[in-house]
């Protein structure tokens, strides 16, 4: 679970990260990384639309993404704002593949 300081909570933060951040497309996710380096802790936000599936499926995907990000948090540079958008294929993929997809993008765009 991500602590409160490590979560994006405002819509304007999501919008700024998606519009101004660098983009990394994976097979099951699209990762946007923005923010000011070394200005506070890394923060994560998740976008899981109805196209992914029912509410149960969306919440499962969101929980998996949160677990991956909590695990990768020590390797992400401080001040990074990360928004991960789940694609519909994220609903059917196993945890290891989803983890590999997210970690690859975080290593490329937000490594410490």
C-alpha positions as CSV (number, residue, x, y, z in Angstrom):
1,X,0.0,0.0,0.0
2,X,1.2,3.5,-0.8
3,X,1.4,6.0,2.0
4,X,-0.5,9.3,1.7
5,X,2.6,11.3,0.7
6,X,3.2,8.9,-2.2
7,X,-0.2,9.4,-3.8
8,X,-1.5,11.9,-6.4
9,X,-4.8,13.1,-5.1
10,X,-5.7,16.2,-7.1
11,X,-7.1,16.2,-10.6
12,X,-4.8,19.0,-11.6
13,X,-1.7,16.9,-10.6
14,X,-3.0,14.1,-12.8
15,X,-3.6,16.5,-15.7
16,X,-0.2,18.2,-15.4
17,X,1.6,14.8,-15.3
18,X,-0.2,13.4,-18.3
19,X,0.1,16.5,-20.4
20,X,3.6,17.6,-19.6
21,X,5.3,14.4,-18.5
22,X,7.3,12.0,-20.6
23,X,5.4,9.0,-21.9
24,X,6.3,5.3,-21.9
25,X,3.9,2.9,-23.6
26,X,3.9,-0.8,-22.5
27,X,1.8,-3.7,-23.6
28,X,-0.7,-3.4,-20.8
29,X,-0.1,0.1,-19.4
30,X,0.9,3.6,-20.4
31,X,3.2,5.4,-17.9
32,X,3.6,9.2,-17.7
33,X,6.4,10.6,-15.6
34,X,6.7,14.3,-14.7
35,X,7.4,16.5,-11.7
36,X,10.3,18.4,-10.3
37,X,13.4,16.3,-9.4
38,X,14.2,16.1,-5.7
39,X,11.2,18.1,-4.6
40,X,9.5,15.8,-2.1
41,X,8.7,12.1,-2.4
42,X,7.8,10.3,-5.5
43,X,4.0,10.3,-6.1
44,X,1.8,7.8,-8.0
45,X,-1.6,8.0,-9.5
46,X,-3.6,5.4,-11.4
47,X,-6.2,5.6,-14.2
48,X,-8.3,2.5,-14.7
49,X,-11.3,3.2,-17.0
50,X,-14.4,1.2,-17.5
51,X,-13.0,-0.3,-20.7
52,X,-10.8,-2.4,-18.4
53,X,-13.8,-4.2,-17.1
54,X,-16.3,-4.4,-14.2
55,X,-15.8,-2.6,-10.9
56,X,-14.3,-5.7,-9.4
57,X,-11.8,-6.1,-12.2
58,X,-10.9,-2.4,-12.2
59,X,-10.2,-2.5,-8.4
60,X,-8.1,-5.7,-8.8
61,X,-6.0,-4.1,-11.5
62,X,-5.6,-0.9,-9.4
63,X,-4.5,-2.9,-6.3
64,X,-2.0,-4.8,-8.5
65,X,-0.6,-1.5,-9.8
66,X,-0.3,-0.1,-6.3
67,X,1.6,-3.2,-5.1
68,X,4.0,-2.9,-8.0
69,X,4.6,0.8,-7.4
70,X,5.1,0.3,-3.6
71,X,7.7,-2.3,-4.4
72,X,9.5,0.0,-6.9
73,X,9.3,3.1,-4.8
74,X,12.9,3.0,-3.5
75,X,14.1,2.9,-7.1
76,X,12.1,6.0,-8.3
77,X,13.7,9.4,-8.1
78,X,12.4,11.9,-5.5
79,X,9.9,14.5,-6.8
80,X,8.7,12.3,-9.6
81,X,5.0,12.3,-10.4
82,X,3.9,9.1,-12.0
83,X,0.5,8.3,-13.6
84,X,-0.1,4.8,-14.8
85,X,-3.0,4.3,-17.2
86,X,-4.2,0.7,-17.4
87,X,-5.1,-0.6,-20.9
88,X,-8.0,-3.2,-21.3
89,X,-5.5,-6.0,-21.6
90,X,-4.3,-5.4,-18.0
91,X,-7.5,-7.1,-16.8
92,X,-6.5,-10.5,-18.2
93,X,-2.7,-10.5,-17.7
94,X,-1.0,-12.2,-14.7
95,X,0.8,-10.2,-12.0
96,X,4.3,-11.0,-13.2
97,X,3.7,-9.6,-16.7
98,X,1.9,-6.5,-15.4
99,X,4.9,-5.9,-13.0
100,X,7.4,-6.3,-15.8
101,X,5.6,-3.8,-17.9
102,X,5.4,-1.2,-15.2
103,X,9.0,-1.7,-13.9
104,X,10.4,-1.4,-17.4
105,X,8.8,2.0,-17.9
106,X,9.8,3.2,-14.4
107,X,13.4,2.2,-15.0
108,X,13.5,4.1,-18.3
109,X,11.7,7.3,-17.2
110,X,11.9,7.6,-13.4
111,X,15.0,5.8,-12.2
112,X,16.8,7.3,-9.2
